[in-house]
Amino acid sequence: VLLKVQMNAFNCGLFVKLSMLNHACFPNCRVFGAGERAGGSTSLHTEVVATRALLAGDELTISFCGAGNSAARRALLFRRQHLIPLVSSFALPAAATLEAFAPGVDDSVLSKDALAQIEDELDCAESKDRLEFATGGVSTSHTAAAAAAATTTLKDLQAKGARAASLLHPRHVVLGRIHLLVARAARNVLATALDADVAEQLVRASIALRSCQALYLSETHWDLIEPKESLATGIDMLLSCDRKRLFAAFPIEYGCFSAASLAGAALRKEAADIRKLYCRPVEEELGSVASHQSPVVLEQFPVASSAAAPQQESSEDWSIFA
């Protein structure tokens, strides 16, 4: 009984159905928390949704450890929760790039320890970011204080990014995680004041994140929505406050007003199209399983709270794997 709980339970309950799905470092399904998916389940359910077209007989997999973690970190988190080694049965062709150190940096114990320290720091930064991003970003009720806090967070993440960039391959999965946090922090700063420097940083972080994600995410993956919208936001803001800077910094991609505005509009449409795949009404999705290749709801999993704990309207708690 204790082993069953250890393998399948989280601190908000025991999830018998969801525990039947195995882990994959780069899974073909995504778990949505209660109420997270617009048009999806009620607040008493979590959901599993396919992130790409699946064939009959394909095993459904989810990530227990977070895609933004290094292989060593995922192995550590998996062993901590499940008491067994993490054995990956599927490797991406780009896996070596996603885990590579920078040219001239060997994979010595010192390098691995430095990477582990960066990931420890990112866990702390991401815990704070998750709370701010879930509530719509930095509060504007105290603009000066909010701007100062957001700017401090952005500078701290940029310092971590500079350290990681000297250690890791430009498309390393952990650098992708840093670019995501930098983009979020930049958007928080821009929510308090228009700043061309920060807008350019938002564009650069979003481009770098998309380059990393292209190695392991399908074209319709939910996690592509945020960087597309962030990049569009950065482009729009630079067009508003300093378009010459945008044209000079990105002459190939956004070298003129027409190219930049069209790119921003295309990014927003792409993000909206992906969101529609996941956020259609459940009844429509279930009726389209046989005829469509788009992501679909696979099953809804009711939250089973512990008898000793008060009932809460919450999804599964994945925070220990963040």
Disulfide bonds with the S-S distance in Angstrom:
none
